[in-house]
Amino acid sequence: MYYGYPYMYGGYGGYGSFTGLQVLAMVLLIVAMILAFYAQSKVNSTFKKYSKIPNKRGYTGAEVARQLLGNAGIFNVNVERISGNLTDHYDPKNKVLRLSDAVYSSNSVAALGVAAHETGHAIQDNVGYAPLKLRTSMFPAVSFSSKLAMPIIILGLLLGAFSGVYEIAIFGAILYAVVVFFQIVTLPVEFNASARALKNLKTYGYLDSDELPGAKKMLTAAALTYVAAAASAVATLLRFVAIILGNSNRRR
């Protein structure tokens, strides 16, 4: 999330003066970085713990995904294996649910939680869940904005330092705001998929009552990573805005 870059240009006009917005942005960014570190560590440790505990019925992640899709009346989504660690995802464009090696053929409690979560996204797609539709429609714009926002902001700040005109930097901040909005929209999508996962695992009896807490801990830890990403994006945007406004005001 571009950690570090916002500070690089915070000193135009002097390092000694910080506005309330700059202080708020810095505090939020520090909190977000700590949260991101904690969330990633929690995901890894929780997955490692519950990946060693097999579910009592012996289901694999791929089996649960296919059965849950069938239970939801979804027969046009393929379940495939993908390499990597925790690279699991649902591809709404190609109607493919991809499960990582540690999930696809594993019968662990963690694997079933992850598989059910990704299946939750496929179910969202099938029922027309509005936040998912919005996130999917935004993806091309976000891909464009995420690549260009930072270079444009930096260029705009450099040019503004000499000319006093910060419209280019403002445009870059607007592009980055699209990325921020995408991160925020992602939160209900992920929370809802986890809620569907836990409900389905319980309703269809894939996990017993003493196994469900493990899956819930896994999904809760994963959700924290999205919260951290959203918080970091908001803080970074505030930092950009504070720098642009601060530098612009000093030129007046």
C-alpha positions as CSV (number, residue, x, y, z in Angstrom):
1,M,0.0,0.0,0.0
2,Y,2.9,2.4,-0.8
3,Y,4.3,2.4,2.7
4,G,6.9,5.1,3.0
5,Y,6.3,7.1,-0.1
6,P,3.9,9.6,1.5
7,Y,6.6,10.7,3.8
8,M,9.2,11.4,1.1
9,Y,7.5,14.6,0.0
10,G,6.2,15.8,3.3
11,G,8.9,18.4,3.7
12,Y,8.4,20.8,0.9
13,G,8.3,24.2,2.6
14,G,9.9,22.7,5.8
15,Y,9.6,19.7,8.1
16,G,8.7,21.7,11.1
17,S,5.0,22.3,10.4
18,F,2.4,19.6,10.4
19,T,-1.3,20.2,10.0
20,G,-4.0,18.4,11.9
21,L,-4.8,16.4,8.8
22,Q,-1.1,15.4,8.4
23,V,-0.9,14.2,12.0
24,L,-4.1,12.2,11.7
25,A,-2.9,10.6,8.5
26,M,0.4,9.7,10.0
27,V,-1.2,8.2,13.1
28,L,-3.7,6.2,11.0
29,L,-0.9,4.9,8.7
30,I,1.2,3.8,11.7
31,V,-1.9,2.0,13.2
32,A,-2.7,0.4,9.8
33,M,0.9,-0.8,9.4
34,I,0.8,-2.4,12.8
35,L,-2.6,-3.9,12.1
36,A,-1.4,-5.3,8.7
37,F,1.6,-6.9,10.4
38,Y,-0.5,-8.4,13.1
39,A,-3.2,-9.6,10.7
40,Q,-0.7,-11.3,8.3
41,S,1.0,-13.0,11.2
42,K,-2.4,-14.1,12.6
43,V,-3.5,-15.5,9.3
44,N,-0.3,-17.5,8.9
45,S,-0.3,-18.8,12.4
46,T,-4.0,-19.7,12.5
47,F,-3.9,-21.4,9.1
48,K,-0.8,-23.4,10.2
49,K,-2.5,-24.5,13.4
50,Y,-5.8,-25.6,11.9
51,S,-4.3,-27.0,8.8
52,K,-2.9,-29.8,11.0
53,I,-6.4,-30.7,12.3
54,P,-8.4,-32.9,10.0
55,N,-12.2,-32.6,9.9
56,K,-14.0,-35.6,11.3
57,R,-15.8,-36.5,8.1
58,G,-12.7,-36.4,5.9
59,Y,-14.0,-34.0,3.3
60,T,-11.3,-32.1,1.2
61,G,-11.5,-28.5,0.3
62,A,-12.3,-29.3,-3.3
63,E,-15.1,-31.7,-2.3
64,V,-16.7,-29.2,-0.1
65,A,-16.5,-26.4,-2.7
66,R,-18.1,-28.6,-5.4
67,Q,-20.9,-29.8,-3.0
68,L,-21.7,-26.3,-1.8
69,L,-21.9,-25.0,-5.4
70,G,-24.3,-27.9,-6.2
71,N,-26.3,-27.2,-3.0
72,A,-26.7,-23.6,-4.2
73,G,-27.7,-24.7,-7.7
74,I,-24.5,-23.5,-9.3
75,F,-23.2,-25.8,-12.0
76,N,-21.3,-23.4,-14.3
77,V,-18.4,-22.8,-11.9
78,N,-15.3,-25.0,-12.2
79,V,-13.2,-25.8,-9.1
80,E,-9.5,-25.8,-10.0
81,R,-6.1,-26.2,-8.2
82,I,-3.7,-23.3,-8.2
83,S,-0.1,-23.2,-7.0
84,G,1.1,-21.1,-4.1
85,N,0.2,-20.5,-0.5
86,L,-3.2,-19.0,0.3
87,T,-3.7,-18.0,-3.3
88,D,-7.3,-19.1,-3.2
89,H,-9.8,-16.9,-5.0
90,Y,-13.0,-16.8,-7.1
91,D,-12.8,-15.5,-10.6
92,P,-16.2,-14.1,-11.5
93,K,-15.2,-13.3,-15.1
94,N,-14.3,-16.9,-16.0
95,K,-16.5,-18.6,-13.4
96,V,-13.6,-20.4,-11.8
97,L,-13.0,-21.1,-8.2
98,R,-9.3,-21.7,-7.6
99,L,-8.0,-23.4,-4.5
100,S,-4.4,-23.5,-3.5
101,D,-2.4,-26.8,-2.9
102,A,-2.9,-26.5,0.9
103,V,-6.7,-26.3,0.5
104,Y,-7.7,-28.2,-2.7
105,S,-6.8,-31.7,-1.5
106,S,-6.5,-31.1,2.2
107,N,-9.1,-32.3,4.7
108,S,-8.1,-29.9,7.4
109,V,-10.5,-27.6,9.3
110,A,-8.6,-24.6,7.8
111,A,-8.9,-25.9,4.3
112,L,-12.7,-26.3,4.6
113,G,-13.0,-22.8,6.0
114,V,-11.1,-21.3,3.1
115,A,-12.9,-23.4,0.5
116,A,-16.3,-22.5,1.9
117,H,-15.3,-18.8,2.0
118,E,-14.3,-18.8,-1.7
119,T,-17.5,-20.7,-2.5
120,G,-19.3,-17.9,-0.7
121,H,-18.0,-15.5,-3.4
122,A,-19.4,-17.7,-6.1
123,I,-22.7,-17.7,-4.4
124,Q,-22.6,-14.0,-4.1
125,D,-22.0,-13.8,-7.9
126,N,-24.9,-16.2,-8.6
127,V,-27.4,-14.2,-6.5
128,G,-26.2,-10.8,-7.7
129,Y,-24.8,-9.6,-4.4
130,A,-24.5,-5.8,-5.0
131,P,-21.1,-5.1,-3.4
132,L,-19.5,-7.9,-5.4
133,K,-21.0,-6.6,-8.6
134,L,-19.7,-3.2,-7.8
135,R,-16.2,-4.4,-7.0
136,T,-16.1,-6.5,-10.1
137,S,-17.2,-3.6,-12.3
138,M,-14.6,-1.4,-10.7
139,F,-11.7,-3.7,-11.3
140,P,-10.6,-2.3,-14.7
141,A,-10.6,1.3,-13.3
142,V,-8.8,0.3,-10.1
143,S,-6.1,-1.6,-12.1
144,F,-5.6,1.6,-14.1
145,S,-5.7,3.9,-11.1
146,S,-3.4,1.9,-8.9
147,K,-0.6,1.9,-11.5
148,L,-0.8,5.7,-12.4
149,A,-1.8,7.4,-9.1
150,M,1.5,7.3,-7.4
151,P,3.6,8.5,-10.4
152,I,1.1,11.3,-11.1
153,I,1.1,12.5,-7.5
154,I,4.9,12.5,-7.3
155,L,5.1,14.4,-10.7
156,G,2.4,16.8,-9.6
157,L,4.2,17.5,-6.3
158,L,7.5,18.1,-8.1
159,L,6.0,20.4,-10.7
160,G,3.9,22.2,-8.0
161,A,7.0,22.9,-6.0
162,F,8.3,25.0,-8.8
163,S,5.1,26.4,-10.4
164,G,2.7,26.5,-7.4
165,V,0.1,24.6,-9.5
166,Y,-1.0,21.4,-8.0
167,E,-3.8,20.3,-10.3
168,I,-1.8,17.3,-11.5
169,A,-1.1,16.1,-8.0
170,I,-4.8,16.6,-7.2
171,F,-5.7,14.4,-10.2
172,G,-3.4,11.7,-8.9
173,A,-5.1,11.9,-5.5
174,I,-8.4,11.4,-7.2
175,L,-7.1,8.4,-9.0
176,Y,-5.9,7.0,-5.7
177,A,-9.3,7.7,-4.2
178,V,-10.7,5.1,-6.6
179,V,-8.3,2.5,-5.1
180,V,-9.4,3.5,-1.6
181,F,-13.1,3.1,-2.5
182,F,-12.4,-0.3,-4.0
183,Q,-10.7,-1.4,-0.7
184,I,-13.7,-0.2,1.3
185,V,-16.2,-2.0,-1.0
186,T,-14.1,-5.1,-0.6
187,L,-14.9,-5.2,3.2
188,P,-18.6,-6.2,3.0
189,V,-17.8,-8.6,0.2
190,E,-15.3,-10.5,2.4
191,F,-17.4,-10.3,5.6
192,N,-20.5,-11.6,3.8
193,A,-18.5,-14.5,2.2
194,S,-17.2,-15.6,5.6
195,A,-20.7,-15.4,7.1
196,R,-22.0,-17.6,4.3
197,A,-19.1,-20.0,4.7
198,L,-19.7,-20.6,8.4
199,K,-23.4,-20.9,7.9
200,N,-23.0,-23.5,5.1
201,L,-20.4,-25.5,7.0
202,K,-22.8,-25.8,9.9
203,T,-26.0,-26.2,8.0
204,Y,-24.7,-29.0,5.8
205,G,-22.7,-30.7,8.6
206,Y,-19.2,-30.4,7.1
207,L,-17.9,-29.3,10.4
208,D,-19.1,-30.3,13.9
209,S,-19.8,-27.7,16.6
210,D,-16.3,-28.2,18.1
211,E,-14.7,-27.7,14.7
212,L,-16.5,-24.6,13.6
213,P,-14.6,-22.2,16.0
214,G,-11.3,-23.1,14.3
215,A,-12.8,-22.2,10.9
216,K,-14.2,-19.0,12.3
217,K,-10.8,-18.0,13.8
218,M,-9.2,-18.6,10.4
219,L,-11.8,-16.5,8.6
220,T,-11.7,-13.7,11.2
221,A,-7.9,-13.5,10.9
222,A,-8.2,-13.3,7.1
223,A,-10.8,-10.5,7.4
224,L,-8.4,-8.5,9.4
225,T,-6.0,-8.3,6.5
226,Y,-8.7,-6.5,4.4
227,V,-9.5,-4.1,7.3
228,A,-5.8,-3.3,7.5
229,A,-5.6,-2.8,3.7
230,A,-8.6,-0.4,3.8
231,A,-7.2,1.5,6.8
232,S,-3.9,1.9,5.1
233,A,-5.4,3.1,1.9
234,V,-7.5,5.7,3.7
235,A,-4.5,6.9,5.7
236,T,-2.3,7.1,2.6
237,L,-5.0,9.2,0.8
238,L,-5.3,11.5,3.7
239,R,-1.5,11.9,3.7
240,F,-1.5,12.8,0.1
241,V,-4.3,15.3,0.5
242,A,-2.5,16.9,3.5
243,I,0.8,17.2,1.6
244,I,-0.9,18.8,-1.5
245,L,-3.0,21.2,0.6
246,G,0.0,22.1,2.8
247,N,2.3,22.8,-0.1
248,S,-0.4,24.7,-2.0
249,N,-1.1,26.9,1.0
250,R,2.6,27.7,1.5
251,R,2.8,29.0,-2.1
252,R,0.0,31.6,-1.5
